[in-house]
C-alpha cells in the first residue's frame, strides 16, 4: 500500500515537473509573418539574437520576469529585461537582456 502511494506521488511529481518544462506557443504564424525569415526561425525555435525587437523577443521567450526602464542615452530608450530559467530542480539561471532604441544589443 505504501509503495503504491509513493509511486503515485512520484508519478504526479514528475508529471507536474515535465508539464512545467514544456514550451507553450507564444505567437501565431499570422503575428510573425512580417518578420524577416531569420527572425521567424529564431522565434519558432525559442531563440533570440542581437538586433531583435522587444516584440520579437517576447514571441521567442515570452514575457520577462522583470523590466527596468533605464535612463535614456543620447535621447534613445534603454530597457533591461531579466529572465529566469529552471535548469534542474535546484539550479536557476538568469539571462539579462539590454535593449537600446528598440533593439536587443546585449545578452548576459
C-alpha positions in Angstrom: 0.0 0.0 0.0 2.8 2.5 0.9 4.7 1.6 -2.2 1.6 2.3 -4.4 1.2 5.7 -2.6 4.8 6.6 -3.1 4.7 5.6 -6.8 1.5 7.7 -7.2 3.2 10.7 -5.6 6.4 10.3 -7.6 4.4 9.9 -10.8 2.3 13.0 -10.1 5.5 15.0 -9.2 7.2 14.0 -12.5 4.0 14.9 -14.4 3.9 18.4 -12.8 7.6 18.9 -13.3 7.6 18.0 -17.0 4.4 19.9 -17.7 6.1 23.0 -16.3 9.1 22.5 -18.5 7.1 22.2 -21.8 7.2 25.2 -24.1 3.9 26.8 -24.9 3.4 28.6 -28.2 3.6 32.3 -27.6 2.6 33.5 -31.0 0.7 32.6 -34.2 2.2 32.4 -37.6 0.0 35.4 -38.6 1.6 37.5 -35.9 5.2 36.8 -37.1 4.5 36.8 -40.8 6.1 40.2 -41.4 9.3 39.4 -39.6 12.4 38.6 -41.7 12.9 34.8 -42.3 15.8 34.5 -39.9 13.8 36.2 -37.1 10.8 34.0 -37.8 13.0 30.9 -37.5 14.5 32.1 -34.2 11.0 32.7 -32.8 9.9 29.3 -33.8 12.9 27.7 -32.1 12.5 29.8 -29.0 15.9 31.5 -29.6 16.9 35.2 -29.5 19.6 37.1 -31.3 21.1 40.6 -31.2 19.1 43.1 -33.2 15.7 41.6 -32.3 13.0 44.0 -31.1 11.3 43.6 -27.7 8.2 42.2 -29.5 10.3 39.6 -31.3 12.0 38.6 -28.0 8.6 38.3 -26.3 7.4 36.0 -29.1 10.5 33.8 -28.7 10.8 33.7 -24.9 7.6 35.1 -23.5 7.3 37.8 -21.0 10.4 38.6 -18.9 10.4 38.2 -15.1 11.2 41.9 -14.8 11.8 45.0 -16.9 13.8 48.0 -15.8 13.4 51.2 -17.8 16.8 52.8 -17.7 17.7 56.4 -18.2 17.7 57.3 -21.8 21.1 57.7 -23.5 21.5 60.1 -26.4 17.7 60.5 -26.3 17.2 56.8 -27.0 15.3 54.4 -24.8 17.0 51.7 -22.8 15.4 48.7 -21.1 16.9 45.9 -19.1 14.9 42.6 -19.2 15.6 39.7 -16.8 14.5 36.1 -17.4 15.0 33.2 -15.1 15.3 29.6 -16.3 15.0 26.5 -14.2 17.8 24.3 -15.4 17.4 21.5 -12.8 15.4 21.0 -9.6 17.8 23.2 -7.6 19.5 25.4 -10.3 18.0 28.6 -11.7 20.0 30.6 -14.3 19.3 34.2 -15.2 19.6 36.0 -18.5 19.8 39.8 -18.7 18.9 41.5 -22.0 19.6 45.1 -22.8 17.6 46.9 -25.4 18.7 50.2 -26.9 16.5 52.2 -29.1 14.2 49.2 -29.6 16.9 46.7 -30.5 18.5 43.9 -28.4 22.2 44.9 -28.0 23.4 42.7 -25.2 22.7 39.3 -23.7 24.4 38.3 -20.4 
